[in-house]
Amino acid sequence: METVYQSMRQQGLVRPAQGRVLGGVCAGLGRRFGIDPWPARLLFILVLLLIPGSQILVYPILWIIMPAEPVTVAPPSSVWAQSAD
């Protein structure tokens, strides 16, 4: 499964840490294809409405397959380090 995650990361298909509504699938797809998250969500819903029943399968599968964007944590600043002394 890690090779699938690596392949998707290389292609830019990741679920963002910020701006998620549910799982971040539509925001990630929108980011990958260069559109804002809300139009991507609407387009995703419209496409899924054309294929009845696919909503139940497609979104959860993409949620599992698409890796989450790595969260970067900033190191503590020197102000906090000085106040702890």
N, C-alpha and C positions, 0 to 999 in steps of 0.2 A: 504494500500500500504506500510505502514511503516513496517509491519511484513515481507513483501517480502524483503524489503531492509535489515532488520536485519538478516534474514535468509541468504541472499547472502553475507553480510559482514562476518558472522560467517564462511561461507564456503570459504572465501577468494576471492569471485568474486566481485571485485570493479574496477572501471575505474581509473587508476592512474592519479595523478595530473601532473606528469612529463612524457614526452615521448609519448604524444598523437600525432596522425597524424590527425584524424578527431574527433572522439568522445572518443577514448580510449578503445573501446570494445575489439579489437584484442589484444592490449597490456595487458588488464586486464585478458583475457582468457589465454594468454601466461604465464603471471605471475602465474596464478592459477595452470596451468599444468606444470610449471617448464621449459618453453622454452623461448627463446628470442623473443622480439616483432616481428622482421621482419620475421622469419620463421613461427610464428603464423599467421601473416597477409597473407603470401603466402598460408599456409595450409587452412585458412579460405576461401580465394578466390577460391582455387581448389575445396573445398567441395561444395561451392555455385555454381560453374560452372556445377557440376554434376546434380544439381536440377535447371533447368531453371526457371527464374522468382523469385526464392527465395531471391535473393539479395535485392530486393525491400522491402521485408517484414522482413527478419531475422535481419539485422543490425539495422534498426531503432527500432525494438521491443527490442533488447538487449540494445540499447542505453538508452531507457526509463526505462527498468527494472533494469539494473545494477546501483547500487548507485556509486556516485563519491567518491573517496578517500578523507577523511577529510584533509583539508589543515591546517597545523600547522604553526602558526605565532609566531616567537620568540619574547619574550618581549624586549623592548628597552634596550640596554646596558647602563651601568653606564656612559660611555663616553658621550653619547648623553644627558643623564640626567644632567650631570655636565655642559655641554656647554650651556644648556638652562637657567641656573641660571644667 
